[in-house]
Amino acid sequence: MDFVREERVFLDFCGQFGGKCGVLRRGWEDDGERQREVLNKIGESVCLLTGMGEGLPEEGAAAVNKSRAKIYLPRDADIRAGDCLEVDWGKESHRFVVCGQPQVYPAYRMAAVRKEEWI
């Protein structure tokens, strides 16, 4: 099969209908007195986001951070379980955390994500 062609089609589709995804990974920084946790920007790529709104209804504090979705990224995207994602989708911006290891396919990479409020 011609996976290079399929990857180009995926990237073109993302360019027309997708958004941008910034990948942030947790790390540690020494501020002189102690170490503190920081989010370091690893990279940015085009993406497709599916499954928004499949979480619990917005009826209280327990339902706010439970929305699950799947994100599709280029095959060479550096993304791991626990990474934080900032997804710009049109005029909206969403924040997600990667749930589990991403699955790698010949033309793209897919990961389950959970909508989160993080700083």
HUBELMO-V864991 format. One record per helix or strand of 2 or more residues. SS is the DSSP state (H for helix, E for strand). FROM is the first residue (numbers start at 0). TO is the last residue. If there is no record, write none. Layout:
# HUBELMO-V864991
((SS;FROM;TO) (SS;FROM;TO))
This chain:
# HUBELMO-V864991
((H;2;16) (E;18;29) (E;34;49) (H;60;62) (E;67;73) (E;83;88) (E;91;97) (E;102;103) (E;107;114))
